[in-house]
Amino acid sequence: MYRILKRISDILISGLLLIILLPVFLLLTLLIYLTSGFPVLFQSVRIGKDGRQIIIYKFRTMINIDERQYLKNLISGNLGPKRGNIKAKMENDPRITNVGRFLRKYGLDEIPQLVSILKGEMSLVGPRPRLLYEVYHFSERQKVILTVKPGLTGLSQMARGGYNNFEDLINLDIEYIKKRSIFIDLKILIKTVLKTISGRAAY
C-alpha cells in the first residue's frame, strides 16, 4: 500500500508543481541564457533503482567551460586565490555564476528533476541519486540503496553540509529505507519546503 500511495503522491505533486512552476521554469531558462548562454540545463548520469542508469537534469549553475581544463588550470595555480590547497580554493568556487548561487541557495536548480519524478525514474523522497563511481564502491550492506528510487530530497540531501563524510550520508539513506513511511516522507517534504524558503537549500 505504501508504494502505491507513494507513486500516486509523486505523480500528483510533481505534476502540480510543474504546472505551477512553469512560469518560473521559463524565466530561469531565459535568465541563464542571457547571463551565460547555452546550455541552460546540466545533465548527469546517475544510478537509479535496480542499478539502472538514469539521466537527471538541473539548471546549469556553473560557467560554461571545459571543466577538465578548468581543474588543470586551478591545480597549476592559474585560476583562483592562492591559498595553499585545492580545497581552500574551491570553498568559493569561481565556476559558480551569480545566478547559479541564487538558484542553489533556494534549490531552484533542482526543478527539472520533477520531470524525472513524473516519468517514474525518481521519487519526491528517497536516497540521494548516486554517481556510478560511488555505487562501484558500495559494500553489500550499502547496495540496499539500489532497491528504491532515488529522491529529489531525503535524509542525506537535507543533512548535506552538516555531514561531509560519505559513510554518514550513506547511513542516512539506509536509515530512511528501513523506516520509510508516508508519515516520514511528509515530514521530510515539510522540512525541505521550510529549508528552501529560508534560503538554506544548498547542500
Secondary structure by P-SEA (a helix, b strand, c coil): caaaaaaaaaaaaaaaaaaaaaaaaaaaaaaaaaccccccbbbbbbbcccbbbbbbbcccccccccaaaaaaaaaacccccccccccccccccccccaaaaaaaaaccccccaaaaaaaccccccccccccaaaaaaccccccccccbbbcccccccccccccccaaaaaaaaaaaaacccaaaaaaaaaaaaaaaaaccccc
